[in-house]
């Protein structure tokens, strides 16, 4: 009975359950998730249609954020800090090589998470918000506006050997456009196989949403998944 009475009389400090750090943690986590989901779902996924890395980006962002925020209040020894980097290095070297585009997004979400977790007293909330908005706008403009201005490229095997003569290039373009439905800006003739009566033709066209045609870069990315 005395033991139970003593346990009931123990006062648990309110700061253990709810403190200024807890409120700050929740606010920063919400901000980090909003920015990450916008970049991953509304920019990356809308542009590529790939679900492979969506889960990875969001979970790595969450993991890095909590790791940096919680351990940022602790004076880590040099050996322990190096050990954390070694863990990430082992994970990196034991995974398949991912395309440079996906690697850029991975570096982006990690950077955002570190900034949102470790930017403390010397950095105002306004500066953190401006930084996050800048990341969001820059990623959106580069992916959804800037890259759409460039011509997409696709290599096809073409069977009309009679149209490779320079005087018939206009007819070749019209034939490819009629078969593919793409508006061809220009093309280049590659390897010519006389035995198979075919040529390797690289076409350049404006990439628009809804054409459902993979570019050469996207095809190479598919082979790495």
Secondary structure, DSSP 8 states (H G I E B T S, - for coil): -HHHHHHHT----HHHHS-HHHHHHHHHHHHHHHHHHIIIIIIIIHHH---TTHHHHHHHHHHHHHHHHHHTTS---HHHHHHHHHHHHHHHHTS----HHHHHHHHHHHHHHHHHHH--TTS-HHHHHHHHHHHHHHHHIIIIIIGGGSEEEEEEEE--GGG-SGGGHHHHHHHHHHHH---EEEEEEEEEETTTTEEEEEEEEE--TT-----HHHHHHHHH-
